[in-house]
Amino acid sequence: MSLQEKTERTLERLMYASRWILAPIYIGMSLALLALFIKFFQELYHFLPYILEMNESDLILKLLTLIDLTMVGSLIVIVMFSGYENFVSRMDIDETTEKLDWLGTHDYGSLKMKVASSIVAISSIHLLKIFMNIIATDNGKLMWYMLIHLTLVFSALLMAFQDKLTKH
């Protein structure tokens, strides 16, 4: 084997092994999930004692906040597991352990679409919260919220269209 071939093989192995640099990042995502868990129950703790005193629109606003936090948590789980399986290593889960049905079925394209659709859903919930309390929102800010949301929707649609074109 020539020096050039040895060098090339060494570089390829090094590049392939560098994927493990992502593993601590995915562990960090689980810490972000823990932070979201704490924030969810903090919101719930502040919300429950006043549930009987709240009017309907305030109740819906609080529930939308909880739904928003839940969707962000779900997005973190999807990115964490799918990203790890796609870019680092297959998860070696024991046969007796409960396994998520979708685990190992998302490629990079489907992961990208899940993230885009989740971002649009989270943005929709945030926009609905703003509409529920529209009196307290400046018209200029409302316009920017709408433009940002429409940009996210348009981007997700373009990504879906591109994904459909590349699969055929």
Disulfide bonds with the S-S distance in Angstrom:
none
